[in-house]
């Protein structure tokens, strides 16, 4: 698993699956346009919603949960990275949210 910057995540948005693993109440504050929301606790049951042929960028609030998710996805045969700093860094940088 690689830790990628918010700049790199922004540049790769159209070539990767953005996976937001935060809880519903966190996502209510905004998420990256086009991201798929699957809370970390539901990931195993909803793994089929992800395309194993397309790289995944895992996103959470600060980068801790998404790092664990990216490791698990890599172990399951996906190619996954985590976005360093999470949504805290993304919103601080003024990048778009919905």
MIDOSE-1310 file (N, C-alpha, C; in nm, 2 decimals, decimal comma, always signed):
residues 98
xxxx	+0,08/-0,12/+0,00/+0,00/+0,00/+0,00/+0,09/+0,12/+0,00; +0,05/+0,22/-0,09/+0,12/+0,34/-0,09/+0,04/+0,45/-0,03; +0,10/+0,54/+0,04/+0,03/+0,66/+0,09/+0,05/+0,77/-0,02; -0,05/+0,82/-0,07/-0,04/+0,92/-0,18/-0,09/+1,06/-0,12
xxxx	-0,04/+1,16/-0,18/-0,08/+1,30/-0,13/-0,22/+1,33/-0,19; -0,28/+1,44/-0,13/-0,41/+1,48/-0,18/-0,40/+1,53/-0,32; -0,28/+1,59/-0,36/-0,26/+1,64/-0,49/-0,26/+1,52/-0,59; -0,19/+1,41/-0,55/-0,19/+1,29/-0,64/-0,32/+1,23/-0,65
xxxx	-0,39/+1,22/-0,54/-0,53/+1,17/-0,54/-0,62/+1,25/-0,63; -0,61/+1,38/-0,63/-0,69/+1,47/-0,71/-0,65/+1,44/-0,86; -0,53/+1,42/-0,89/-0,48/+1,40/-1,03/-0,53/+1,26/-1,08; -0,54/+1,17/-0,99/-0,58/+1,03/-1,03/-0,73/+1,00/-1,02
xxxx	-0,81/+1,10/-0,98/-0,95/+1,08/-0,96/-1,03/+1,01/-1,07; -0,99/+1,04/-1,20/-1,06/+0,99/-1,31/-1,01/+0,85/-1,35; -0,90/+0,81/-1,30/-0,84/+0,68/-1,33/-0,85/+0,57/-1,22; -0,91/+0,61/-1,11/-0,91/+0,52/-0,99/-1,06/+0,53/-0,93
xxxx	-1,08/+0,43/-0,85/-1,20/+0,43/-0,77/-1,17/+0,49/-0,64; -1,25/+0,60/-0,61/-1,23/+0,67/-0,48/-1,33/+0,60/-0,38; -1,27/+0,55/-0,28/-1,35/+0,47/-0,18/-1,35/+0,55/-0,05; -1,46/+0,60/-0,01/-1,47/+0,68/+0,12/-1,52/+0,58/+0,22
xxxx	-1,44/+0,55/+0,32/-1,47/+0,45/+0,42/-1,52/+0,51/+0,55; -1,55/+0,64/+0,55/-1,60/+0,70/+0,68/-1,74/+0,66/+0,71; -1,79/+0,69/+0,83/-1,92/+0,66/+0,87/-2,02/+0,77/+0,81; -2,15/+0,73/+0,81/-2,25/+0,82/+0,75/-2,25/+0,96/+0,80
xxxx	-2,23/+0,98/+0,93/-2,23/+1,11/+0,99/-2,11/+1,20/+0,94; -2,00/+1,13/+0,91/-1,88/+1,20/+0,86/-1,90/+1,24/+0,72; -1,96/+1,15/+0,64/-1,98/+1,18/+0,49/-2,08/+1,29/+0,48; -2,17/+1,31/+0,57/-2,27/+1,42/+0,57/-2,21/+1,55/+0,56
xxxx	-2,08/+1,56/+0,61/-2,01/+1,69/+0,60/-1,95/+1,72/+0,47; -1,95/+1,62/+0,38/-1,90/+1,64/+0,24/-1,81/+1,52/+0,20; -1,81/+1,49/+0,07/-1,72/+1,39/+0,02/-1,67/+1,43/-0,11; -1,57/+1,36/-0,16/-1,51/+1,39/-0,29/-1,61/+1,35/-0,40
xxxx	-1,64/+1,44/-0,49/-1,73/+1,41/-0,60/-1,69/+1,28/-0,67; -1,78/+1,19/-0,69/-1,76/+1,07/-0,76/-1,71/+0,95/-0,67; -1,69/+0,98/-0,55/-1,64/+0,88/-0,46/-1,76/+0,78/-0,42; -1,72/+0,66/-0,40/-1,81/+0,55/-0,35/-1,80/+0,55/-0,20
xxxx	-1,92/+0,55/-0,13/-1,92/+0,55/+0,01/-1,95/+0,41/+0,06; -1,85/+0,34/+0,12/-1,88/+0,22/+0,19/-1,81/+0,23/+0,32; -1,88/+0,24/+0,43/-1,82/+0,25/+0,56/-1,73/+0,13/+0,59; -1,62/+0,15/+0,66/-1,52/+0,05/+0,68/-1,58/-0,08/+0,73
xxxx	-1,68/-0,08/+0,82/-1,74/-0,19/+0,88/-1,82/-0,27/+0,78; -1,86/-0,21/+0,67/-1,94/-0,28/+0,57/-1,86/-0,33/+0,45; -1,73/-0,30/+0,45/-1,65/-0,33/+0,33/-1,66/-0,48/+0,29; -1,64/-0,57/+0,38/-1,63/-0,71/+0,34/-1,76/-0,75/+0,27
xxxx	-1,87/-0,71/+0,32/-2,00/-0,75/+0,27/-2,03/-0,68/+0,13; -1,96/-0,57/+0,11/-1,99/-0,49/-0,02/-1,87/-0,49/-0,11; -1,78/-0,58/-0,10/-1,66/-0,58/-0,18/-1,69/-0,59/-0,33; -1,80/-0,66/-0,36/-1,84/-0,68/-0,50/-1,87/-0,55/-0,57
xxxx	-1,89/-0,44/-0,50/-1,92/-0,31/-0,56/-1,79/-0,24/-0,62; -1,68/-0,30/-0,59/-1,55/-0,25/-0,64/-1,50/-0,33/-0,75; -1,44/-0,27/-0,85/-1,39/-0,34/-0,97/-1,24/-0,37/-0,94; -1,21/-0,50/-0,93/-1,07/-0,54/-0,89/-0,97/-0,50/-1,00
xxxx	-1,01/-0,46/-1,12/-0,92/-0,42/-1,23/-0,89/-0,28/-1,23; -0,96/-0,20/-1,14/-0,94/-0,05/-1,14/-0,87/-0,02/-1,00; -0,76/+0,06/-1,00/-0,70/+0,09/-0,87/-0,80/+0,17/-0,78; -0,78/+0,15/-0,65/-0,86/+0,21/-0,55/-0,78/+0,31/-0,47
xxxx	-0,84/+0,42/-0,44/-0,78/+0,52/-0,35/-0,88/+0,52/-0,23; -0,83/+0,47/-0,11/-0,91/+0,47/+0,01/-0,90/+0,60/+0,08; -1,01/+0,65/+0,13/-1,02/+0,78/+0,19/-1,10/+0,77/+0,32; -1,05/+0,84/+0,43/-1,12/+0,85/+0,55/-1,10/+0,99/+0,61
xxxx	-1,13/+1,01/+0,73/-1,12/+1,14/+0,79/-0,97/+1,19/+0,79; -0,88/+1,11/+0,84/-0,74/+1,16/+0,86/-0,64/+1,07/+0,79; -0,68/+0,95/+0,75/-0,58/+0,86/+0,68/-0,55/+0,73/+0,76; -0,60/+0,72/+0,88/-0,57/+0,60/+0,96/-0,66/+0,48/+0,91
xxxx	-0,79/+0,50/+0,91/-0,88/+0,39/+0,87/-0,85/+0,35/+0,73; -0,83/+0,45/+0,64/-0,81/+0,42/+0,50/-0,68/+0,34/+0,48; -0,58/+0,36/+0,56/-0,46/+0,28/+0,55/-0,49/+0,13/+0,57; -0,57/+0,10/+0,68/-0,60/-0,03/+0,71/-0,69/-0,09/+0,60
xxxx	-0,78/-0,01/+0,54/-0,86/-0,06/+0,43/-0,78/-0,09/+0,31; -0,69/+0,00/+0,28/-0,60/-0,03/+0,16/-0,52/-0,15/+0,18; -0,47/-0,18/+0,29/-0,39/-0,30/+0,32/-0,48/-0,42/+0,30; -0,60/-0,42/+0,35/-0,70/-0,53/+0,33/-0,73/-0,55/+0,19
xxxx	-0,76/-0,44/+0,11/-0,79/-0,45/-0,03/-0,67/-0,51/-0,11; -0,55/-0,47/-0,08/-0,43/-0,53/-0,14/-0,42/-0,68/-0,11; -0,45/-0,72/+0,01/-0,45/-0,86/+0,04/-0,56/-0,94/-0,03; -0,67/-0,87/-0,07/-0,78/-0,93/-0,14/-0,76/-0,93/-0,29
xxxx	-0,65/-0,88/-0,34/-0,62/-0,88/-0,48/-0,64/-0,75/-0,56; -0,68/-0,65/-0,48/-0,70/-0,52/-0,54/-0,56/-0,44/-0,54; -0,55/-0,33/-0,62/-0,44/-0,24/-0,61/-0,50/-0,12/-0,54; -0,45/-0,09/-0,41/-0,51/+0,01/-0,34/-0,41/+0,10/-0,27
xxxx	-0,43/+0,23/-0,27/-0,35/+0,33/-0,19/-0,44/+0,40/-0,09; -0,38/+0,47/+0,00/-0,45/+0,55/+0,09/-0,41/+0,70/+0,07; -0,51/+0,79/+0,09/-0,48/+0,93/+0,08/-0,44/+0,99/+0,21; -0,31/+1,03/+0,21/-0,25/+1,09/+0,33/-0,32/+1,21/+0,38
xxxx	-0,36/+1,22/+0,50/-0,43/+1,33/+0,56/-0,58/+1,33/+0,55; -0,63/+1,24/+0,47/-0,77/+1,22/+0,45/-0,85/+1,34/+0,41; -0,98/+1,34/+0,45/-1,07/+1,45/+0,42/-1,03/+1,58/+0,49; -0,96/+1,57/+0,60/-0,92/+1,69/+0,67/-0,82/+1,77/+0,58
xxxx	-0,72/+1,70/+0,52/-0,63/+1,76/+0,43/-0,70/+1,81/+0,30; -0,79/+1,73/+0,25/-0,86/+1,76/+0,13/-0,93/+1,89/+0,14; -1,01/+1,90/+0,25/-1,10/+2,02/+0,26/-1,01/+2,14/+0,30; -0,90/+2,12/+0,37/-0,81/+2,24/+0,41/-0,75/+2,29/+0,28
xxxx	-0,73/+2,21/+0,18/-0,67/+2,25/+0,06/-0,77/+2,32/-0,04; -0,89/+2,32/+0,00/-1,00/+2,38/-0,08/-1,04/+2,30/-0,20; -1,01/+2,17/-0,20/-1,05/+2,08/-0,31/-1,20/+2,05/-0,30; -1,26/+2,02/-0,42/-1,40/+2,01/-0,42/-1,46/+1,90/-0,34
xx	-1,58/+1,93/-0,28/-1,66/+1,83/-0,21/-1,81/+1,84/-0,25; -1,88/+1,74/-0,23/-2,03/+1,75/-0,25/-2,10/+1,73/-0,12
